[in-house]
Amino acid sequence: MPTSLNINGRVATVDAPPDTPLLWVIRDILHLHATKYGCGIGQCGACTVHLNGEPARSCLTPLSAAANAHVTTLEGLSPERARPLQQAWLEVDVPQCGYCQAGQLMSAAALLSKHPVPTDQDIDEAMNGNLCRCGTYLRIREAVHKAAAMRSNPQHAELLGAHAAQKGAL
């Protein structure tokens, strides 16, 4: 049964049963691979996407629930890594194995859209349920604070972007 999705600002028509988990539609039909399968029961957060700006576990979200929503995956968050959150993630060296990072970034982005200057408690509550087997929770919190500061000072974001590009070239 064809279903239209608004995903990352584009409309895509997919042919899948309405109860198909959105995760499989994103990965197997639309070939967007940043969203990860982790546990399949909504406990780890690796599959987090935004539905109308709210974080949602795509492994538990049926295609039918996403049909009338705006879906954003990590690919649609900021393609050129220009977003302060992604720049802060790199500066603080948050990723280790990287598997959970798409879900972590999606939850953090939703938090910053609601709380531009979050407290530690805001961050801990928003990120609760996003598991990181490498234990980078303190760096995640630091990166969210750094991104909030960068958003309030765009000039710092430009300098950081140049630093991150130089670091990647080494």
N, C-alpha and C positions, 0 to 999 in steps of 0.2 A: 504494500500500500504506500504510494508516494506521500511524503511529508516534506513541507518546506521548512527550512531552518534559517534563521538569521544568525550566522556564525561569523564572528570577527568582522562585522559590518557588511558581509556579503550574504546574499540569499543562495542557498543550496537546496536542491530537491534530492531527497534520498528515498530509496525504496527498501523499507525495512518494516517489520512488525512494530506496532505502537509500543509494545512492552520491551523492546530491545533497549538495553542500557545505553544511555547517551555516550558513555565511554567507548563502546564498541563502534558506534556510529562515527564518532570523532576519529578514532584510530584506524578502523578497518575499511570504512566507506569513504571518509573524507581525507584520509591519509595525513592527518595532523598528529604528529607523534610526540609532542612535548607532554601531553597529558598521559600520565602513567597509570598502569594497573598495579595496585599494591596488594590490597587484601580482599577486595571484592565485596566487603561488607560495610564500607563507609567509616572504618575506624582509623585508617592511617593518613588520609588526606592527600595521598599522591595524585589522585584523580580530580582534585579540586579545579573547578571552572567557575565562571560567573554566570548566573542566570539573572538578567536584569540588574546587574551590578552586585548581586549578593553571592557569596561563596556557596557552592553546592557540590556535593559528591556525585560525580558523573557516573560512578559505578552503580549507584542506587537510583539515579534519575532516569525514568523511562523516556524514550523518544517523544511520546505523546505529551509529556509535561514541558518539553522544550520547544514544541511546535510554535507557540505564540510568544516565546521569550527571545530576548537578545542574549545569545550565548557568546562568551569570550573565553578563549583559551590563551595560554601563554604566548602563542604565535601572534595573537591579536592585541596583546597588552602593549607592546612597543617593539616593532620589528627591528629597529636599529639600535636597540639597547640604550636609547637616549633618555629613557625614563629614570629619574633619580633613584628609584628603588633598585633597579637593575644595576646602576652604576655603583650604588652603595654596597650591593651584594658582592660585586667584584672587588671593591676597595678593601672591604673587611675580610675578604677570602672566606665567605660563608661556605661554599660547596666543598665537600670532601668527595664522597662517591657521586653526589649530584642527583641521585635517584629521586629524592623527595622534593627537590628544589622547585619544580614547576608548581606543585601544590602549595609549597611554602610562599612562593612569590604571589600566587593568586590570592591567598588569604591575607597576606600583608598589604597588597594593593587595595583590597576591599576595606581593610582597616583604615588605611590612610585617606581613602575617599570620604570616610565618615568622621575620622578624628585626625585632622592634619598635624596635630602635635600630641601624639599619644603618650600616655604614661606607661611605666613598666607594667602596671596592672592591665591597662588596655591591651598592650601587646600580648601579654601572657594569656588573657582571655580569648583574644582573636585567634591566636595561634594554637590554642589548646585543641588537640585532636589531629594536628599535623605532626606526625612522628618522624623523627630523624634518628636513624640507627647509628649515625656517626656522632651524635650528641652535640651538634653545633648550636644549641639553643641560645647560649649567651651571645654568640656572634650574630645570630639571627636578630636578636633584640637590638644589639648595637647597630646593625645595618638598617633596621626600621627607624631608629632614632636618627641616624645619619641621613637617611632619605628624607625624613621630615624636615631636617635642618636645610638640606639642599633645596627642597621645594620652596622654602621661604627665602633662599638666596640663590637665584639662578646662575649668578656669576660663578659661584663655587661649583655648580654642576658642570659648567663649561670646562673649568680647570680640571675637574675630576675626570671628565670624559677624555681629555687629552692625556691625562696620567694613565688611565685604564688602557687606552690605545697603545701608548708607549710600552706599558707593562706587557701587553699581549705580543708586542713585536720582539721582546727580548728572548 
